[in-house]
């Protein structure tokens, strides 16, 4: 895609959110911050973003995050509206998952030693629950909530020091996930499905909320998950273990980096529950399992809720869309500095994360447009983004730099 088109689109995005910043100097700083997040900056903290923008000190950008008056939730609403316009499809999927941000010390809001899926172990970190939107046109992060452990919410003095709002109490990750789903449903995002991993899928309240909203879901559950219906109660692994051989079929759950991701799948509808579903239910519940072809002892289990007439192939593709949020985390961290902030206060965390989400949504929209122009869907966010690509912690030039000058050149004041 031509750099002038990229430049015009970026200007449109910045204008879209500009009215959220009441003063001209704040609008300029916001623009510089987002341009820096999209630019070839080694580490995207306030110091290096300020240098990229031509500022003599980082004070202006630090003020944007810490003390200036603007509402990150309003910008998040703009991100959702933009994603709906550029990526929205009637069968869009909302994907819920959490990610960790490794931190030193104990003053950053929500930090403590806790399990981080990013690190694969217990680390000193912050953890946040995110929502991503995925469709055939692309995928991007659209919402976020910082998890505050009880060690924080029970210490009001500590919370006040980190500028945590007085009304912010303890909420489990599944409760935060329900908040994200509710906000997505009240946004312009066209959502038909929700998917999530077993932490959320095993929560009955999470599943029931989605059912009551009239949406479909395919959520992972642990092998010990109890499946209850009018026909009885079983552990899901025992139920799937009784499936006949011809109940398994080989299906792709979508394309990955190496082509179609093919597994063996077994699925069965559960009897309707009249108390919840009425006499003529519009949706049916399912149990599902996905088995690795090369390692058949590796089986993942799912519960599903889908419109009557949905096929197993469709359910498998919804289940497979969960990988989209992992792709979003990787690209947002590598390309937009999602995890490279150096802020401690609760409001500043939301502000950085939201502006990084805005930058990521722009990249997703440009990827979708580039794929449309080529007549094929694009699966790699970083390819059309710029000639600058990050590898092993350092930037490398993959194409002539003139192709991106119009996009990332900072505005001089």
N, C-alpha and C positions, 0 to 999 in steps of 0.2 A: 504494500500500500504506500502511496506517495506521502512524503513527510508533511506536505502542506495539508493533506486530509487529516493526518494525525494531529497536527497543530490546531486545526479548526475544531476538531472534536474535543481536544483537551480544553480549549478556551470555552467551549459550550459547557463542559462539566464544571469548570471553575466558576462560570457565571451562574450555573444552576444553584450552587451552594453559597454564592457570594452574599446573598441577602441575609444569610444567617449571621453575618459579621457586621455589626452596626457602624464601625468606623473604617475609613479608607485604609489606615495603617494596618489594621487587623486583616483586612482583605488581602493586602499585599503580602503580609507574612504568611497567610494561609496558602496563597498561590506559590510562594517560594518554597514552603514546606512540602506541598504536594509535588511540585516539579523536582525537588530534591529526592523525594521518595522514588520517583520514576527515573532519576538520572544515575549516571555512573559514579556513585559515591561509595567509597570503600565500606564504611560503617555508618549507617544512617541515624546518627544521634544528632543532637542540636548543634554541636560544634562543627561537625563535618557538613551538615546541611547548610549551616550559616556560611561556611567557607565557599561551598558550591554556589550559593546565591550571591556571593560578593559582599556579605556583611562583615564588618570588622570584628564583631563579637557575636556570641550566640544569644545575647540577652533578649533580643526581640522575639526569637523563636521559642525561647524558654518561657517568656511571658505569655505567648500564644497558648502554650500548654498548661501553664500553672495558674496564672492570675487573670488573664483577659476574660471578659464577659461574653460567652457564647455557649450554646447548648449543643453538646455532642449528639444528643438523641435526635434533635431536629436534623442534623446532617445525616445521621443514620437513616432517617425517614427519606431523605433525598436519595441516598444510595439505593434504598429499596425501590423507589419509584424509577430510578434510572435503570436498575437491573430488570425491572418489569418491562420497560420499554425496549431494551436492547436484547434481552435474553428470554423474555417471557413466552411460554407455550402453555396451552391448556392442560397438558399432562405434566407440568413441572413438578419436580420433586424437592421437598425441603429435607435437607440432611443435617442431623444433629450429631455433634461430637465435641470432645474437649481437647485442648492442647495445653502444654506446659511451657513456661518461660523461666529458664534457669536464672537465678538471682543470687547475689551475695548479700549478707547482712540480714537484718530482721525488721527494717523499717518500711520497705515497700508494701503497699496495701495488699493484704492477703497472703503474703509470703510465709512459708513455713516448710519444714521437711515433710514432704508428701509425695505420693507416687506420681511420677510424670511419665505418661505414655511416650512423650517425645524422647526422653532419655532411656526409657525402658526400665527404670529403677526409682527408688526413693531418693529425692534430691531436694535441696533448698530451692524452692521455686514458687511461682504463681501459677495457678491453673484457671483457665477460663473456658466456659461453654460457648460454642459458636453454632450458628446456623448458616448453611450454604444453600444457595439455590442452584439447581441443575436442570437443564433441559437439553434438547437436541442442538440448541444454538450455542450452549456454553455453560459455564459455571462460575460462581463467585461467592464470596462471603457476604452475608447481608445483615448479620446481627451478632451480638456478643454480650456476655455477662460474666463479670469477674466473680469467681468463687471465693467467698470469705469463710475460712474454717472457724470453728467455735472458739479456737484460741484467740481469734480476733474479735468476733462479735460479743464475746463475754468480757472484753476489756475495752470499755468505752473510752478511757483516756487514750489508749493506743489508737483507737479508731479516730478520735478527734484530731490527733497529731497528723494522721494520714488523710484528713479531710473526708473521711467516710461519712455520708449523711446520717443524721441521727436516727432516721427511720429505717435504716438498712440493717435488718436483723439476719440471723442465720437462715440460709436456704440450702437444701441439698442440691446436688447437680441435676437430679431429675426435676425438682421444682423449678430450677432455672430453665431447664429445657421446656417445660410447659409454658413459661413466660415467653420464651422465644417463639414457640408455635403460635401462641395467642396473638402476638404482635404481627407475625407473618400473615395470619388470617385476616387481620384488620388493615393490612397494607395492600397496595396495588398488585402485589405478586400473585400470579395465577398458580395456585398450588392444588394439585390433585392427590399427591402422595406424600407420605413422610417415611423416612427410614432412619435407623439409628442402630448403634451397637447394643450389646447385651446389657450394659449398665442401665440404659434407658428402656430397652425392650422388655425387660423383666418386670418393670413397674406397671402395675395394673392401672393406676390413675393416669399415667402417661398414655397408655393405649386407649383407655376409655374416653379420655378427652378428645382424641383424634376421631374415634368412632362417633361421638356425639356431634362433632363438627361436620360429619358426612364425608370425611376423607378416607382414602385408602392408606394402608401402611404395610410395610414389610420390615419387621424389626428382628434383629438377632436376639436370641435368648440362650442361657446356659443349658447344658445337657440335662440338668436336674429340674428344669422348668416343669411345673405341674400344669397339665392340660386338663381343664375341667369342662364338661358339657353334660347334657342330659343323658348321654350314652355312658358316662362314667368319668373316672379320673385316672390319669396315667402320668408318669414321667415321659417327657418328650422323646428321650433317647430310646426308651422301651417301646414307645408307640411306633417310632420310625424303624426300630429293629425288627418289628413284625411285618414290615412292608414286603410284599412279594417282589421277586426280581423284576417282573415286568412293570412294576410301579415306577421304576427308575428310568429316566430318559436323559439323554445327553443334550445339553443346551448351552448356548452362550449367554452370559449375563452382561455382555457389552464388550466393547473393544478396550484393551489396555495399551500400554506402550509397545507391546510385542504382538499385538493383534488380538483376535477374539479370545476372551477368557472362558474356556469351556470346562464345565463340570458335569457330573451326574447329579440329577435332581429328582427328588420324590416329594409329592405334595398331595394332600387330601383335604377336602372340605369337612368342616365340623358341622354337626347338627345345629340348626338355628336355635336361639334362646328366645322364646316368645316374649318374655318379660322385657328384654332389651330390644328385640328386633321387630316385634309386631307379627301379624299374621302373614304378611307378604313382604319379607325383608328385601331391601334394595341392595344390601351387601351381605357377603358371607365371610365367615372366618375360616382360616386354613392353618394347618401345620405343614412345615416344609423342612427339607434337609438338603444340604449341598455337600457332595462328596468329591474329594480330589480323585482325579483319574489316575495319576501316577502314584499317589499315596492313599489308597482307599480306606485306611484306618483313620484318616483325618476327615471329620464330619462336622459341619456347622449347622446349627438349628435355628429355625425362624418361626415366628407367628405372623400371620397376615390377616388383613381385613380388606376386602376388595369388592368392587361392584359385581353384581351377579353377571355371569358371562365372561369374567376375566379368565384368561388362560394361564397355565403354568409358565409358559414362555414369557408372558408379560410380567408375572410376579418375579421371575428370575432376573429380568432386566431392572426392575425396581430395586431388588436386593443388591444387584451389582452397581447401582448408582451411588452406593455409599462410599465408594472409593473416591468420588469426586471431591469430598471435603478434604481428604488427605492430599489430593493434588492441589487444592486451594491453599492449604496450610504451607505446603512446600513452596509454591510459587509466590505466595504473599510474603513469606519469610525471605526467600532468595531475591525476589525482584522488588519488593515494596517496603522492606525494613520492618515487617510486622513485629519482629522480636528484638529489634535493635534499639529500643528506647532506653533512656536512662532517666526515668521519672519514678518518683516514689509515691506521690499522692494519688488517691483514688480518682479524682476528676481528670488529672493529667493522663492517667492510663487510658481512660475511655477516649480522650481526645486524640491521643496518638493512634490508638487502634482504629478509631473511626476514620481518620484521614488516610491511614494505610488501606483500609477497606475501600475507600473512595478511589484510591490509586489502582487497587486491584480490579475494581469493577470497570474502570476505564480500560485496563489491559484486556479484560475479558470481552468487553464490547468491541474493541479493535480486533481481537482474535476472531470473533464471530463475523465481523464485517469482512476481514481478509478471507475467511473460509467461504463466505458467500460469494465473494468476487471470483474465487477459484472454482466455485461450484462443488466444494467439498468441505466437510466439517474439519476444523483445526483442533488437534488434541494437545498441542504444546503451546502454552501461553507465552513462553519466552522467545520463540522464534521470530514473530513479526515485531516484537517490542522495540528492539534496538540492535545496533551492531555490538554493543557492550554486553558480554555474557560472563557470568561468574562461574569459576571452576576452582575447587580446592581453596576457597577463601580469597582468590585474587581475580581481578577483572582481566578479560582478554578481548581483543578486538577481532571480531569475526567478519567485518565488512567495512567498506569505507565510512568514515565517521561523518561525512557530509550528509548521509542519509538520515541522521537523527538530530542534527544541529537545531533545526526549527522546533523540535519537540522539547528538548531539555534545556535549551539556553535560558539562563536565569534572566529575569527582568531587572534592569539596572535602575536604581532610584537616584 
